[in-house]
Amino acid sequence: MSEILRYIDQNSSRFRAEMYDFLRIPSVSAKSEHDSDTRGAAEWLAQRLRDAGLEAELRETPGHPVVLGHWRGAGPDSPTVLIYGHYDVQPPEPLEEWTSPPFEPTERDGRVYARGSADDKGQLYMHVKALEAHLATQGSLPVNVIVLAEGEEEVGSANLVPFVEQNAAELACDAVVISDSNMYAPGMPSVLFSLRGLAYFEIHVRGPRSDLHSGQFGGPVVNPGNALAKIVASLHDADGRVAIEGFYDDVLEWDEETRDQIRSLPFDDTAYKADLKVAALGGEKGWSTLEKLWIRPTCDVNGMLCGYTGEGAKTVLPGKAMAKVSFRLVPSQTPERVKKLLEAHLARVSPPGVTVELVELHGGRPWKAKVEGKLVEAASEALEQAFGTRAVLQGEGGSIPIVVDFEEKLKASALLVGFALPGCNLHAPNEWFPLDAFHKGIGALAILYGKLG
Amino acid sequence: MSEILRYIDQNSSRFRAEMYDFLRIPSVSAKSEHDSDTRGAAEWLAQRLRDAGLEAELRETPGHPVVLGHWRGAGPDSPTVLIYGHYDVQPPEPLEEWTSPPFEPTERDGRVYARGSADDKGQLYMHVKALEAHLATQGSLPVNVIVLAEGEEEVGSANLVPFVEQNAAELACDAVVISDSNMYAPGMPSVLFSLRGLAYFEIHVRGPRSDLHSGQFGGPVVNPGNALAKIVASLHDADGRVAIEGFYDDVLEWDEETRDQIRSLPFDDTAYKADLKVAALGGEKGWSTLEKLWIRPTCDVNGMLCGYTGEGAKTVLPGKAMAKVSFRLVPSQTPERVKKLLEAHLARVSPPGVTVELVELHGGRPWKAKVEGKLVEAASEALEQAFGTRAVLQGEGGSIPIVVDFEEKLKASALLVGFALPGCNLHAPNEWFPLDAFHKGIGALAILYGKLG
């Protein structure tokens, strides 16, 4: 391994420069105006896989292409590892809140700031470099490798499950390794025991035929903006619980061992509040912050729009109003059941005089890891060797819906080992990634491949 | 009078064409990008007053200029009438909902469609043409006339009251005549007995330092979007009443005579709902639709914005949220007291974990007419002669804050006689004005000047 790790040390500047080239491509999958950029990122990545010594190609889907790389040189008796990541990124808005441009990677204080640096182009590229380090120094890899990078993770991965189903034989593997999550803290590498799921909706409230003068019509006309506020407010009770009937029926009561493990992690609510610049925390009463983030479900407004929102006072009674509302789910909730419960709730709370439509935008199931076994053990050892400290088990509040599908369709266990940090501003302005984790993490992944071989 | 009315008949096409030139100028006072257009509209109007035979000039204010016209030829023993109107218009957005462009007047079905056609450029211009008809045919007017047209009515008239105070001697008059309101129905001209006031605010809710990933932070972090919905929802109770403590303390209990008069007017809730394309009406329980519109106060969301509102699913926990919320006030409520009550309400309902700021954008007091006396009598007769039907007394849900100030500062009674129609889409897409009312109304105003002389 020492030759491999030396190679990684010697090439670290080049690795970083290449990652920056990747980050400069605005592969915003949600916006059709960026379709050619998104394809450009896929082509760039495929070429880098070929440069590292893999076979790689773009495979078309009804949406953005999948990048598929293969190295089969370990032979049929060696295990096969599928590395999954995504080359698409979230929209960068609001642009005015970025200190440096979102698609011009900029180093400050040992971090690189750029959209996609943490989620997930930076982390995906670490695997490419760990593979290169083996192939460049040994001429081979200790395992067979499949690299599968999609371009639709940020818009719901609608075409990935069909792709995996249709190509299950080609994608057959023993383990799926994913780096699209955080370490617990700086210098505290971790392996995930869970992911939350997601059910993302738009609620459209429609009232009168058009916007109206709020003086000439205000009073008898039901205002879609007020109605939307009433509907959104009805989604929580006074204790911060989601007030949708049946919402908690499928929520797993986690075992005491997991809850003990969560409690054993250092966490400082005061520092957390100070970092976020808030005076108080909220959410569901009776649970700690880490529990609220990892093992309890949520309901959050992601966006809300109605009427006139520009400069000055326009006295308009809006004809319609819209909210984007999403739920983070925990085992064993499903987006399908949450949608049904929400539909019933809306029917109950929507006032007469407006019509309310629910549109489902995105859904993904929550995931619970098998924490006993060779996979987590190998990862823990690799992380300890590379970072010089014992890895911890942690939950993750975000969602990677494909993980459950991978386990089901490919009958393989998933390992989630990520290198971003809490506060990395994922999906927010000024996303960043720690440069020392980029470097050490490539080493950890190279060691991990060795242990899996 | 017959010579004057004949002149109006003979010149009606030209009058209309001139009004369309006025409407083509996008004098959107709320938007600084239209400042030169707004001034252009003022200059255009001053020139038309001069063309009609008045002296006219632009008088500067800290904002948009006042257009001031004078004709003093009736002599000091004759009464002086001040005609007030405004040459600024509401923003035209949302543009995509206009059938024809907002600043290209287009005739359809006996109406002209354009921003400002009803509110108020079209109606203001009727006075200019009624003055011209007298001066062109008689060489004189039966009264002394002051025309005062402001360019900031749609943004709160902040500079008009100081202007009136500073120029009270020059503006001294016996009556203030304003055409910036509706007839009760097609062919049913009316005089107003009341106007509602206005208190217009922005509520800003600020949470964490920036937008956050809704998976990585959702749960313990208080979401400003959810908090805003809760705050807005708290503004009404289950009976549609404004749920702010003390809000109804200053609301006048109207006399039975006025309520009888309102009840005597033909009004069809079914047709009203059909026109608005709503299945049901709402608002304060226990009051009729006309009462809700004219003599009861309201609270309406005018705009609401937070988070990501573009295409697709962005899983963001917004760092801030904003609502524009306005109250229509009735005698004897005041914007000042409503602001105090709202501030106390916000302090009570705002959840910990966010900060809430109230910004006052616009305020105006409600008005109650002196319905007995020569002024209303003269107007009723003039309307009956021009339209061939008896004028009715009606309330008005909108606000013209300057009316109360005129009465106080100039010690003159105000007469509100308007020619737009319910459904004219004031402040909304596809604003229109009835062309027959434009024509007959110029006649009615010419007769009115005669009766006041």
Interface residues (C-beta under 8 A of the other chain):
Chain A: A30 K31 S32 Q90 P91 E93 P94 E97 E154 V155 G156 N182 R196 L198 Y200 G207 P208 R209 S210 D211 L212 H213 S214 G215 Q216 F217 G218 G219 P220 V221 V222 N223 G225 N226 L228 A229 K230 I231 V232 A233 S234 L235 H236 Y272 D275 L276 K277 V278 A279 A280 L281 G282 G283 E284 T289 K292 L293 R296 T298 C299 D300 V301 N302 G303 M304 L305 C306 G307 Y308 T309 G310 E311 G312 A313 K314 T315 V316 L317 P318 A321 M322 A323 K324 S326 R328 P351 P352 G353 V354 T355 L361 H362 E396 G397 G398 S399 P422 N425 L426 H427 A428 P429 N430
Chain B: A30 K31 S32 Q90 P91 E93 P94 E97 E154 V155 G156 N182 R196 L198 Y200 G207 P208 R209 S210 D211 L212 H213 S214 G215 Q216 F217 G218 G219 P220 V221 V222 N223 G225 N226 L228 A229 K230 I231 V232 A233 S234 L235 H236 Y272 D275 L276 K277 V278 A279 A280 L281 G282 G283 E284 T289 K292 L293 R296 T298 C299 D300 V301 N302 G303 M304 L305 C306 G307 Y308 T309 G310 E311 G312 A313 K314 T315 V316 L317 P318 G319 A321 M322 A323 K324 S326 R328 P351 P352 G353 V354 T355 L361 H362 E396 G397 G398 S399 P422 N425 L426 H427 A428 P429 N430
